[in-house]
């Protein structure tokens, strides 16, 4: 019996990733890329005291993340990216 939280992530070879990408619609791949970039940007704006410009940039990144996640969730409910995700 294995627990899902004990599994170690294994990197996917480039050829396998290319095959997966070839089977996925282009707008889903773009949304996945946009969501990952927006989540990375949201994580960069941490801290209790952000200046007004940083707060605006964080809100913009959150909006982009929500927009991309809406597309991903419509394709498959487990695809949305969260700002605290490890990748």
ZASEVEX-174850 format. One line per field, with one value per residue: residue in three letters; z, y, x of N, C-alpha, C in turn. Coordinates in steps of 0.05 Angstrom, whole numbers, plus 32768, in hexadecimal, padded with zeros to 4 digits. Last residue first. Example, Ala and Ser with C-alpha at 12.3 -4.5 7.8 and 13.67 -1.06 7.14 Angstrom:
<rs>
residuo <- c(SER,ALA) $
n.up <- c(808E,809C) $
n.north <- c(7FD3,7F8E) $
n.east <- c(8101,8108) $
ca.up <- c(808F,809C) $
ca.north <- c(7FEB,7FA6) $
ca.east <- c(8111,80F6) $
c.up <- c(809D,809C) $
c.north <- c(8001,7FBE) $
c.east <- c(8102,8108) $
</rs>
This chain:
<rs>
residuo <- c(UNK,UNK,UNK,UNK,UNK,UNK,UNK,UNK,UNK,UNK,UNK,UNK,UNK,UNK,UNK,UNK,UNK,UNK,UNK,UNK,UNK,UNK,UNK,UNK,UNK,UNK,UNK,UNK,UNK,UNK,UNK,UNK,UNK,UNK,UNK,UNK,UNK,UNK,UNK,UNK,UNK,UNK,UNK,UNK,UNK,UNK,UNK,UNK,UNK,UNK,UNK,UNK,UNK,UNK,UNK,UNK,UNK,UNK,UNK,UNK,UNK,UNK,UNK,UNK,UNK,UNK,UNK,UNK,UNK,UNK,UNK,UNK,UNK,UNK,UNK,UNK,UNK,UNK,UNK,UNK,UNK,UNK,UNK,UNK,UNK,UNK,UNK) $
n.up <- c(7F5D,7F8D,7F97,7FA8,7F7E,7F56,7F19,7F00,7EF3,7F05,7EE1,7E9F,7E82,7EA9,7EC2,7E9B,7E9A,7ECF,7ED2,7EB4,7ED7,7F06,7EF4,7EE9,7F1D,7F36,7F1A,7F2D,7F63,7F5F,7F4B,7F77,7F9D,7F86,7F8A,7FC1,7FE4,8018,804F,8055,801E,7FD9,7F9D,7F88,7F82,7F53,7F2E,7F2F,7F1B,7EE7,7ED2,7ED5,7EB4,7E82,7E7B,7E79,7E4C,7E24,7E28,7E18,7DE4,7DCA,7DEA,7DEC,7DD0,7DD2,7E08,7E0A,7DE8,7E07,7E34,7E1B,7E0D,7E40,7E79,7EB7,7EF9,7F2D,7F71,7F9D,7FCC,7FFB,7FF0,7FE4,7FFE,7FEE,8000) $
n.north <- c(81DA,81D8,820B,823A,824A,8212,8202,81D0,8198,817B,8181,8194,81C0,81E4,81EC,820B,823A,824A,8252,8281,82A4,829F,82B4,82E9,82F9,82F4,831C,8349,8346,8350,8385,839F,8396,83B2,83E6,83ED,83BD,8390,8370,8339,830F,8304,82FD,82CC,82B1,82CA,82B4,827F,8284,8297,8269,8243,825B,825A,8222,8216,8233,8218,81E5,81F5,8204,81D4,8195,815E,813E,8156,8152,811C,811D,813E,811E,80F5,8112,8121,80FB,8116,8106,80F3,80FF,80CA,80C0,80CC,80DB,80AB,806F,802B,7FE9) $
n.east <- c(8072,8055,8023,800E,7FEB,7FD7,7FB7,7F89,7F80,7F54,7F29,7F37,7F21,7F12,7F42,7F5D,7F3F,7F47,7F7E,7F83,7F68,7F86,7FB7,7FA8,7F9B,7FCD,7FE8,7FCC,7FD9,8010,800F,7FF7,801E,8048,8034,8030,805A,8048,8050,8053,8065,8072,8074,8080,8051,803F,8064,8054,8021,802C,8046,801C,7FF6,8010,8014,7FDD,7FCE,7FEB,7FD2,7F9F,7FA6,7FB6,7FA3,7FCF,7FF0,8021,802E,803A,8067,8089,8090,80AD,80DB,80F0,80D9,80C6,80DD,80B2,80A5,8098,8064,804B,8018,7FFE,8017,800D,8011) $
ca.up <- c(7F44,7F8E,7F8B,7FBA,7F84,7F6E,7F27,7F0A,7EE7,7F15,7EFC,7EB2,7E74,7E96,7ED1,7EA3,7E82,7EC5,7EE0,7EAA,7EBC,7F06,7EFE,7ED3,7F09,7F3F,7F17,7F10,7F5B,7F6A,7F3B,7F5D,7FA2,7F89,7F6F,7FB1,7FDB,7FFC,8047,8060,8034,7FF4,7FAC,7F8B,7F98,7F6C,7F34,7F37,7F36,7EF9,7ED4,7EE4,7ED0,7E8E,7E7C,7E8D,7E66,7E29,7E2D,7E33,7DF7,7DCE,7DD9,7DFB,7DD4,7DB8,7DFD,7E19,7DE1,7DEC,7E37,7E26,7DF8,7E2D,7E62,7E9E,7EE1,7F1A,7F55,7F94,7FB1,7FFD,7FF9,7FCE,8003,7FED,8000) $
ca.north <- c(81E0,81D5,81F1,822C,8259,8222,8206,81EB,81A7,8179,818D,817F,81A9,81DC,81DE,81F0,822A,8246,823B,8268,82A2,8298,8299,82D8,82F9,82E3,8300,8343,8343,8337,836F,839F,838B,8395,83DB,83EE,83D8,8395,838C,8347,8322,82FB,8314,82DF,82A9,82CF,82D1,8286,827A,82A8,8283,823F,8257,8274,8233,8209,823A,8234,81E8,81EA,8219,81EA,81AD,8173,8134,8153,816C,8125,810D,8147,8137,80EF,8105,8135,80FF,810A,8117,80EA,8106,80DE,80BC,80C1,80F0,80BE,8088,8043,8000) $
ca.east <- c(807E,8073,802C,801F,8003,7FD3,7FD0,7F90,7F95,7F6D,7F28,7F38,7F2B,7EFE,7F2D,7F67,7F42,7F2C,7F72,7F8E,7F5F,7F6A,7FB6,7FB2,7F86,7FB7,7FF1,7FCC,7FBD,8006,801B,7FEA,8003,804B,803A,8018,8053,8050,804F,803C,806C,806A,806A,8096,8062,8030,8064,8070,8024,801E,8054,8035,7FF0,8008,802C,7FEE,7FC2,7FF0,7FEF,7FA3,7F9D,7FC9,7F9D,7FC1,7FD4,8014,8027,8024,8050,8081,8083,8093,80CB,80E7,80EB,80BC,80DD,80C7,80A1,80AC,806F,8066,802A,8004,8009,801D,8000) $
c.up <- c(7F3A,7F73,7F8A,7FB0,7F96,7F73,7F3F,7F1B,7EF3,7F09,7F0C,7ECE,7E86,7E86,7EBE,7EB0,7E89,7EAC,7ED7,7EB7,7EB0,7EEA,7EFD,7EDB,7EF1,7F2B,7F21,7F0C,7F3D,7F62,7F45,7F4B,7F87,7F8E,7F71,7F96,7FC8,7FF5,802B,8056,803D,8008,7FC7,7F9B,7F9C,7F84,7F4E,7F3E,7F40,7F16,7EE8,7EE7,7EE0,7EAC,7E8A,7E91,7E7C,7E45,7E33,7E3B,7E14,7DE3,7DDF,7DE9,7DE2,7DBA,7DE2,7E0E,7DF0,7DE3,7E1C,7E2A,7E02,7E17,7E4E,7E88,7EC8,7F02,7F43,7F77,7FAA,7FE1,7FFC,7FD7,7FEE,7FF2,8000) $
c.north <- c(81F9,81DB,81F0,8211,824B,8231,8218,81EB,81C2,8189,818C,818B,8191,81C3,81D5,81E0,820D,8235,8235,8250,8287,8293,828F,82BA,82E7,82E2,82ED,8325,833D,8332,8354,8389,838A,8388,83BD,83E2,83D7,83B1,8390,8364,8331,8311,830A,82F8,82BD,82C8,82D7,82A4,8281,829F,8295,8259,8252,8271,824E,8219,822E,823C,8205,81EB,820F,81FF,81C4,818A,8149,814B,816A,8140,8116,8137,8142,8109,80FE,8129,8113,810F,8108,80FC,80FE,80E5,80D2,80BD,80E6,80D4,809C,805B,8019) $
c.east <- c(8072,8080,804A,8029,8017,7FED,7FCB,7FA9,7F9B,7F84,7F42,7F39,7F2C,7F06,7F17,7F52,7F4A,7F2C,7F55,7F82,7F69,7F60,7F99,7FB0,7F8F,7FA0,7FDB,7FD4,7FBB,7FE9,8012,7FF5,7FF4,8030,803C,801D,803B,8049,805A,8039,8053,8071,805F,808E,8079,8042,8055,8071,8040,8021,8046,8045,800A,8003,8026,8008,7FD3,7FE5,7FF6,7FC0,7F9F,7FC0,7FAF,7FBB,7FC3,7FF7,8019,801A,8037,8068,8079,8083,80AF,80D5,80DF,80D1,80D4,80C6,80B8,80A7,8082,8073,8046,8017,8011,800B,8012) $
</rs>
